């Protein structure tokens, strides 16, 4: 169950940013940092999601830069 939760989180901050039309570079990483600063259980999940969001934000960088 834990593994399926981790896999479903892969790039979650990035996906949320792109679907919300937030084309700021590395917006997924920014969302994760905001969640970490808030604390709680979501901060633990954001720590797990942070490296994955970094990878996905880097892959989506051409898309985000072309929208600016």
C-alpha positions, 0 to 999 in steps of 0.5 A: 500500500505504501509503495502504491501511494509513493508511485501515485505521488510521482511528480504530483506537484508538477502535474497539479501546476501544469493542470492549473495552467501555472507555467512558472518554471519549477512550480511543482518544486515550489508547491512541495516546499510550501507544503513542507513549510506548513508541516503536518502529514502532507509535509512528509509526502511532499518530502517524498515527492520533492525529488520526483517533482524536480525531475518532472519539472526539468522534463516539462521545462521546455513547455513551461518556458514556451508558455511565458 
